[in-house]
Amino acid sequence: MPFFERVKRLSKILFGISGIFIFLIIISYMNYPYEENNTILYRWACLIFSIFSLTLAITLKFIIKDAKDYIDRAINFKS
């Protein structure tokens, strides 16, 4: 099952990327309290990437769980 380990690792990496982008948004708010065009664009881009990577990581977790259940049922059905 090395394929599932790779997908599990990718899911953890995506959770980390999401956390990093949220951390960058917080730092951006602390460093630049006034709204400027560049900071607004930067914050929205970080927020979109954060939400995208978080949803992808959660989706991969569910895919791993469903695939493992399916394989376990198939193995138990054969024997």
C-alpha positions in Angstrom: 0.0 0.0 0.0 2.7 2.5 -0.8 0.3 4.5 -3.0 -1.8 5.3 0.0 1.2 6.4 2.0 2.1 8.9 -0.8 -1.4 10.3 -0.8 -1.4 10.5 3.0 1.9 12.4 2.9 0.5 14.7 0.2 -2.6 15.3 2.4 -0.3 16.3 5.3 1.7 18.6 3.1 -1.5 20.3 1.9 -2.6 20.8 5.5 0.8 22.4 6.2 0.6 24.7 3.2 -2.9 25.8 4.3 -1.5 26.6 7.7 1.4 28.6 6.2 -0.9 30.7 4.1 -3.2 31.4 7.1 0.0 32.4 9.1 1.0 34.7 6.2 -2.4 36.4 6.3 -2.1 37.0 10.0 1.4 38.4 9.6 0.2 40.6 6.8 -2.6 42.0 9.0 0.0 42.8 11.8 2.6 44.4 9.5 0.2 46.4 7.3 -2.9 47.4 9.2 -3.9 49.9 6.6 -5.6 48.6 3.4 -3.5 49.1 0.3 -4.1 47.6 -3.1 -1.2 45.2 -2.9 -1.9 43.9 0.6 -5.6 43.3 -0.3 -4.6 41.3 -3.3 -2.0 39.4 -1.3 -4.4 38.6 1.5 -7.1 37.3 -1.0 -4.6 35.2 -2.9 -3.3 33.7 0.4 -6.9 33.0 1.5 -7.9 31.4 -1.8 -4.8 29.2 -1.8 -5.4 28.3 1.8 -9.0 27.3 1.3 -8.1 25.3 -1.9 -5.3 23.4 -0.2 -7.4 22.7 2.9 -10.3 21.3 0.9 -8.0 19.2 -1.2 -6.3 17.8 1.9 -9.7 16.9 3.5 -10.9 15.4 0.2 -7.7 13.2 0.0 -8.2 12.0 3.6 -11.7 10.8 2.7 -10.5 9.2 -0.5 -7.8 7.3 1.4 -10.4 6.1 4.0 -12.9 5.0 1.3 -10.2 3.2 -0.8 -8.8 1.3 2.2 -12.3 0.2 3.2 -13.0 -0.9 -0.3 -9.8 -2.9 -0.5 -10.4 -4.5 2.9 -13.9 -5.6 1.8 -12.5 -7.0 -1.4 -9.8 -8.9 0.3 -12.2 -10.3 2.9 -14.7 -11.2 0.2 -12.2 -13.3 -1.7 -11.1 -15.5 1.3 
